[in-house]
Amino acid sequence: MDAYLRIVQDIAKGFEFFELTKVPRGENICADALAALGSKLHDQVKRTIPIHRIERPSIDQEGGTVASVTEATPPIDDSPATTDDDQTTDWRLEFINFLAHGTLPADKWEARRLKRRSVHYVVTEGELHRWTATKVLLKFIHGEQTRLVMAETHEGAADCDSYVRHCDKCQRHACTIHSPTELLRTMTAPYPFMRWGMNIIGPLPTSRQKRFILVLTDYFTKWVEAEAYANVTDKEWRIRLNTSTPRYPQCNGQGESTNKTVIDGLKKRLDLKKGCWADELDGVLWSHRTTPRGATQATPFSLAYGVEAMAPAEVNVTSLRRSKMPLHDEINRDMLLDALDNIEERRDQALLRIQNYQNQIESYYNKKVRSRPLELGDLVLRKVFENTKEWKAGKLGANWEGPYKITQVIRPRVFRLETSRGDAVPRAWNSMHLRRFYS
């Protein structure tokens, strides 16, 4: 390396400016891999990358002189141009010459390697074949035959893919798609008791002639109001029924989440007395209102009233608040007023936590979105449901039915359909339950 360094320093004196730039290891991977191929002199490497071995150094180590380098001028050849395949040696000839005529390379190690590799090779009608482990005879090809086989295989694979895509049975029995088709859009109630979610639990076992629970949940504080009723009808409660996109009616699941919490609390309190759930409903609501919620990191009671509720355990086991505050009415009143003054700040902090919580859910949900763009006039298949599946088909029934034609785009990914006979399909359908049909 010292000899090379001296030569470079002498040559650098003839330049006005000289700079050495270090190439990072991450950007030198290709050069390293190419240099490593020099030690791999197998036939496969020779056919892919030409390798030239330098027999002696390019400098004179004693005198430090550089070996002469001249620009190689290709000789002029009037013969017709040849292709790369004509110039590349047929690698099969080495095996054919040995198996058919017993010809071995002059080099001892090359001959030994050829004998070892030729164990599973045979020559039939002048063509080289190889026996596989499963006793299948494979034919080796070269040159134009290789390009022809690759072209036919590629075109054949494309034709098969196109055939499967347009196959009617393959489309009807395709796997059900569970990935959502649209990004999640979150909505936040900016202040308490602005928006409520209502849901109905029931029918339940009769308890004091009550079989249903009407549950209302505030979207901001997560405050829950619930009452037991014998019947819940739209006329009695003046409920207006609005039809949403069929088979996709859910919103954010707040009502369903509250229902699950109420039912879970009742089951833990009832044991074998299932008919006493109406008596335990108030206790379940109290525990829900005094438990910090995951979205706000605060209890619904504190967000509604500004202070934490007194736990029933404080009556028997006296706490500092329970023992001291009743003795100082003015101090207690002033502290309650101060808590009311700070309630807005506490609600603002809860609003930020809700938005951060929703952003995390939105980010996780949107990773699973797989868009399936559909346009007016497209043919689609509709997912098969319980009321439309084949009679007594069971697991052998089709997963999709149709085709249907999109006749109207109500809003992005919500469409109206019609059958092949021109009959309109009732209501609209969400793209989550549709897939394109290839005729």
FENMO-V332519 format. One record per backbone hydrogen bond with DSSP energy under -1.0 kcal/mol. NH is the residue of the N-H (numbers start at 1). CO is the residue of the C=O. Records with the same first field share a line. If there is no record, write none. Layout:
BEGIN
NH = CO, CO
END
This chain:
BEGIN
5 = 1
6 = 2
7 = 3
8 = 4
9 = 5
10 = 6
11 = 7
12 = 8
14 = 11
15 = 12
27 = 24
28 = 25
32 = 28
33 = 29
34 = 30
35 = 31
36 = 32
38 = 35
39 = 36
40 = 37
46 = 42
47 = 43
49 = 45
60 = 65
64 = 60
67 = 58
87 = 83
88 = 84
93 = 90
96 = 92
97 = 93
98 = 94
99 = 95
100 = 96
101 = 97
102 = 98
103 = 97
111 = 107
112 = 108
113 = 109
114 = 110
115 = 111
116 = 112
117 = 113
118 = 114
121 = 118
122 = 129
124 = 127
127 = 124
129 = 122
130 = 138
131 = 120
132 = 136
135 = 132
138 = 130
140 = 128
145 = 142
147 = 143
148 = 144
149 = 145
150 = 146
151 = 147
152 = 148
153 = 149
154 = 150
155 = 151
156 = 152
157 = 153
158 = 154
159 = 155
160 = 156
161 = 157
162 = 158
163 = 159
164 = 160
165 = 161
166 = 162
171 = 167
172 = 168
173 = 169
194 = 191
197 = 217
199 = 215
201 = 213
204 = 211
207 = 210
210 = 207
211 = 229
212 = 229
213 = 201
214 = 227
215 = 199
216 = 225
217 = 197
218 = 223
219 = 195
222 = 218
225 = 216
227 = 214
229 = 212
237 = 233
239 = 234
246 = 428
248 = 245
257 = 253
258 = 254
259 = 255
260 = 256
261 = 257
262 = 258
263 = 259
264 = 260
265 = 261
266 = 262
267 = 263
268 = 264
270 = 266
271 = 267
273 = 270
274 = 272
276 = 273
284 = 280
285 = 281
286 = 282
287 = 283
288 = 284
289 = 285
290 = 286
291 = 288
293 = 298
297 = 293
301 = 289
303 = 299
304 = 300
305 = 301
306 = 302
314 = 311
315 = 312
317 = 313
323 = 319
324 = 320
325 = 321
327 = 324
328 = 325
332 = 328
333 = 329
334 = 330
335 = 331
336 = 332
337 = 333
338 = 334
339 = 335
340 = 336
341 = 337
342 = 338
346 = 342
347 = 343
348 = 344
349 = 345
350 = 346
351 = 347
352 = 348
353 = 349
354 = 350
355 = 351
356 = 352
357 = 353
358 = 354
359 = 355
360 = 356
361 = 357
362 = 358
363 = 359
364 = 360
365 = 361
366 = 362
368 = 365
370 = 180
377 = 406
378 = 375
380 = 404
381 = 435
382 = 401
383 = 433
384 = 399
388 = 385
389 = 385
393 = 390
396 = 393
397 = 394
399 = 172
400 = 172
401 = 382
404 = 380
405 = 418
406 = 378
407 = 416
408 = 416
410 = 414
411 = 414
414 = 411
415 = 429
416 = 408
418 = 405
419 = 423
422 = 419
425 = 417
429 = 415
431 = 413
433 = 430
434 = 431
435 = 381
437 = 379
END
